[in-house]
Amino acid sequence: MARQPTSEPLSPPVPATTTKVVYIMGAARSGSTILGVTLGNCANVFYAGELRGWLETDGMPGVGGEKRLDFWSAVREEVEPPDELRGSEAQHVERTLSLLHIRGWVRRRQLLKRYREVADELFGSIARLAGVTHVVDSSSYPLRARELKKVGGIEVYLVYLVRDPHSVIASFTGPEWRFSGSPFRTNVYLWLTTLLSTIVFLGHRRDRRVFVRHEDFIANPEAVLRRILDCAELDVPLPSLSELDSGIHYGGNHMLRSGEVTALRPAPDQPSRRLLMTTIVQLPWGPILSRLRPAARSR
């Protein structure tokens, strides 16, 4: 089984002129972490975690570990976060709800050029230091995906990941979530994110995009994973699903912070409590999402 890189490259640096990025897009709490970890256990693939936080945290990961700190320190030596994008400034470019704040539109336009330059440098540095051909970013934001595909030094392979809306709404229960305790606000966020993600997906090259349902991935991970690898032009064996190494990712959700190894076993996704509000608000997306192609299915 392929392992994530330590402070030393897994193989000699890849002399590619462009960096291949597998970007997992969709709403938060849709299963991007376990999908990203699984992809990261494939040969020639490095799972970087949620790189949207790289600018917010000044290029230093919030998760400890000597190998992790060594690797990301080396990345930071090559690519230093610019002052104008540090902290929360990148949110003007990336976050879905930033579109609702009209006063931030001007700031967003001011940051776009530098944002793309830094993204080009960042992914190139990660690929070189890791010694891989593909870097997986599970940041989820559709606006980030739209900007990455405009970067000349990046080839984006887009994975649009969707989960049952009732499961997504139910997962926003912890105090760390800004929508906690407000199903209405969470439904608005989910509706807007689905809209933007669908637009970005349809605007992406057909041969470099794939639609995935989280429930299909959990039910038959081998079939869905093979479809994603084919889309990303990766002719490599599937990893062992019984012991997945979460590697030296930059950051992610609580599952990544709780341990370094996990397992993925095929199983049906457990149904969540169904809210009438969610059923009504998200109803239009059912027939639309079912028609998106290409799609990875469990059968």
N, C-alpha and C positions, 0 to 999 in steps of 0.2 A: 504494500500500500504506500502511496506517495505521502511524504511528510512535508510539513511546512518548513521553510527555511529558518535557520538559526541566524547568528550574526555573520556566518559564512555562507556564501551562495551554495545552492544545491548543485549547481553546474556552472560552467563558465558563463559570464555575462552574455546576454543575447544581443547580437549586433543588428537588431531590427531598426528600421528608420521610423516605424510607428509602433505604438504600444496598443495591444489588443486588450480591451476592457470589457468584461462581462458585467453589465450594470443591472442590478435587480431593482425594479421600479414597482411602486404601488403604495398602498396605505400602510402606515405603521401597524405592527402586530398582525401581519399577514403571513408570517413564517419565513421571512427573508433570511434570518440568522441560520436556521438549520439547513436551508437550501445553500446558503453561501459556504457554510462549513463543509458540507458534502462535496461541493464543487472544488473547494480548496484541497481536498484529499486526493484529487486527480493529478496525474503527472503533468508538469509544465504549467501548473496553475497555483497562484498564491492568493489566499483569501485575506484581503486587507481589512475586512470589517466595514464599519460605517465611516467612510472617509469624510463625510460631511462635517465631522467634528474636528478634523485636522486643523482647520483655520481657527475655530472657536477656542481650542485649547493650546494654541501657539505651537503646534507641531509635536507636542509631547503627549503620549498616551496616558489615559486615566487609569489603566490597569497595569499593575507591577509585573515584575519578572525580569531577571537579568538579560536573557536573550531578547526579549521584547524591547527593553529599553536600549540595548546595544543596536538593534536593527533600526529602530525609529530615530535614534540619535544620529546614525549614519545618514539616514534620509534627510534629516533636518540640516545636517552639515552641507548637503548638496542643494537643498531647496529650503530657504528660510521664508517663513510666512511674512508677507509684506504688511507693513503697519496699517495700511488702509483697509485690509481685509481681516484683521485680527478681531477677536471677540465676536460680537453679534453682527458685525457688518455684513458678513457673507449671507446672513439670513435674507437680506434684501434681494439676493439673486436666487436663492434656493427654495425657500419655504413657500408652500402652497398658499397659506393665508396671507403672505406678504402682498399678494395681488389686491387684497381688500383695503390696503392702506395706500391711498392715492399719494400722500406726501412722500412715500418711499420710492415712487416710480422714478423720479429724477435721480435719486441716489443709486438706484439699480443700474441705470444706464451709464452712470459714471464709473461703476465698478466692473462692468462686463468684460472689457478688454483685458484688464489685469487679472481678473478671475480666470479667464481662459488660458492665459499665459502660465499662471501658476499651476493649473490643472495639468497642462502639458508637461511641465517640468516634474511635477509630483509623481505622476504615473510612470513617466520614463525612468525616474530614479528608483522607484519601487521595483519595477521589472528588472532593471540592471542588477540591483543589489540582491534580489531574490534569485536571479538566474532563471527566470521563467519567461514564457511567451504570453501568458494571460494573467491579468489581475482582476479579481472579483471585488466589486464595490457594492455593498448592500445598503447604501444610503437611502434608498426608496424614493426620494423626492423626484417627481416628474420634471420639475423645472431644472433641476440639476442635470438630468438626463438630456434635456433639450440643449443645454449649453455645452455639455461634453461632446456631443456629436458635431458641434461646430468647431472643435479644436482640431487643427490640421494634423497634429502628431498622434492622434488617438483614433482607433477604429472601435466603435462601440457596437457590441452585441447585446441587444436589449431583451431582457426577460421581464415581461409584465406579469407580476404575481398577484393573484386575487384570492381572497378568502371569503367564506360566507359572511355577509355583513353582520349578522347577529353575533357571530364569534368575535369579530373585530370590535364591535361595540362593547361586548361583555368583558373584553380584555383590558379596556380602559377603566380600571377600577382602583389602581394604586394611587397614593397621594402624589407620586412623582409625575403623574400625567396632568397637563394643564386643562384637560377636558373632564377630569375626574368628577363624577357626580352630576354630569350634565349630558344626558343622552342626546338632547337636541343639538348642542354644539358639536358633539362627536359625530352625529349624523351629517351635519353641515360640512364638517371637515372631510368626512368620508365621501360625500357626494361630490364635492369640489375636486378632491384628489382623484376620484374615479374619472371625472370629466377630463381633467388635464392629462392624466395618464393615457386615456384612450386616444386623445388627440395626438399626443407625442408618439404613441405606438403606431398609429395609422400613418404618421408622417415619416416614420423610419423605414429604411430599406427592408423590403420583404424578406430577403435572404439573410438578414441579420437581426431578425426579431422572432420571438416566440412567446405565445400566451400560455400561462401556466396557472392552473388552479391548485391551491395548497392542498385541497382534499385529494386531488389526483396524485400529487407527489407523495403524500403520506400513504395512500393506498397501494401504489405501485412505483416506488422511487426509482427502480432500475429503468423502467420504460421512460419515465419523464426525464430522468437524468441523461439517458442516451440521446433523447431528442434535443436537449439543450446543448450537449457536447457537439452534436452534428451541426447545429446552428452556428456554434462558435468555431467551427472548423477545427475541432480537436479530436483526432483519431487516437484516443488513449483508452486503456482498460478502465472499467468502472472500479471505484474503490470498495474496500470491504466496509459494509454498513454496520457491522457489529462493533466496530471500534474506530470512531472518527476522532482525529486529532484536531482540536480547534486552533492550534498553531499560535502564531505571534501577531494576531490581528491588532489593529490600532485601537478599536473600541467597538462596543456593541451592547446588546441588552443584558439582562441579568443572567441569562443562560450562559453567556460567554464569561461573565465575571465569576460565576460560581465554580468553574472547573475547566480543565484543559482537554478532557476526553469525554465524548458522548457517544451514544449509539442511536441508530435509526432503524426501527423495525416497522415493516409494513403493517398498517392498521387503519381502520376507518376513523375519521376525525369525529370526536365526540360532539354531539349537537349541543348548542347553547340555548339558554332561555330566549324565547322569541318575543320581541316587543312589537306591539302593533305599530308604533311610530316608525320603527326601523323598516318594517315590512312595507309600509306605505311610501316612505321617503325613498327607499332604495329600489322600489318596484320597477321603475323604467329601465334600470341597468341590466336586469336579467336577460331579456331578449337581445340586447345590444352586445353584451359580453359573450354570449353564446355564439355569436357570428364572427368573432375575431379570429383571424387566421394569419399565419400558421399557428397551430395550437398543439401542445403536448398533452396527450390523454393517457389515462391510466390503463386503457385497453388498446 
